[in-house]
Every structure is written in structure tokens, then in C-alpha cells.
């Protein structure tokens, strides 16, 4: 039988302290990577604010060419908005169809909405929604069904629905969000983008996977 002497108390405490330091260092690295990832994600999600800001240029549809009158309202096929945001950054917002309600003229329905935003320094963000409704009175844009946002730096977000409030500078979704990026993934039942993308709040069953730095 081999008998081993118990480890000295000082040695055991030293090993425990080293393990805690290693764990704290790893956690600090994860937090740093998360802090780098979240601003990029927030900037991508905030593209909805740009779309809400430029859509009023379509009003009133009656002043534009290529319209038809249907039971749904005034219809414009393939509306397109393009312009500059300053510093040479361009944006483009297009849809398959835009319909202005005859009964609620402030209400504009859009089918298959796509937006493309130049973020500068070679970075771009795109957004797609199968359906969207913008109200000029409240300055609220509701995105529904198949909301997808992607940036050229590898960030992607998918939402079932989202509400963009231009007056408040917020983007909110209570239908769940899935975000993937080169740094990891985030899933949450709700996301609130505040202050034009400066603050991001995830809630409702949040799960985060952070990938190790390459």
C-alpha cells in the first residue's frame, strides 16, 4: 500500500487561487469580445431607423408617377429611394410594391422591403422584410415576417417582427431574435435597441455563445 502525504494547506490554497485567476481571466476575455461584438450588432439592427427616416419621401403617393388605383388604395410598383447620409455614404430603399390607404392616408404598406446602407470604410448593412407598414403620423415602422439584417463584417440577425420608432430612436422586438457573428451567437426572446443603437438590451431566455479568438 502506498501512502501519500496530504498536500500542504498553503500549496492547496495557491492552486485554488491560480484556478480562480485563470477563470477570471477567461471571463474577462469573453466580456471584452462581447463588448466588441454588441456595438456592431446594435449598429446593424439600427438600420431600421434609417428606413423609417427616409420613407416619408414617398408621401404623398398621389404626387408620384406610375400609380394605379385599386380597392387596396393607391399602388406604386417598385418604389425606390436613394440618397446620401453625408461623408459620401449612400443608402437605397426599395420594395416590390407600396400601397397608400385611401381611408388612412398616413398609412403606407410595403411588400418585400429591402434596404442597403453604406456604413463607411467599406462596410455595408442590408435589411429585408417580407412586409412592412409605416405610419407618418406616429413615425412608427412595423416590420413583419422574415426580417433579416446582415453586415459585410459577418453579423447577421433574424427576427420574426420588429417595431421601429423614429421619434424615440428605438428598435424593439418581442418575437425573438437570433444573432450570429464571427465572435459568437446570441438568442433572446426580446431585444430593445435604444438611443439609435447605442444601447442594446436582451431579455427573455437569453443564451450567448462566445467563440474563442482565432
Helices and strands as residue ranges (DSSP letters): H 9-45, H 47-55, G 56-58, G 61-63, E 67-70, E 73-77, E 80-86, E 89-94, E 97-100, E 107-120, E 123-135, E 140-151, E 156-165, E 170-173, E 177-181, E 184-188, E 190-194, G 195-197, E 199-203, E 207-210
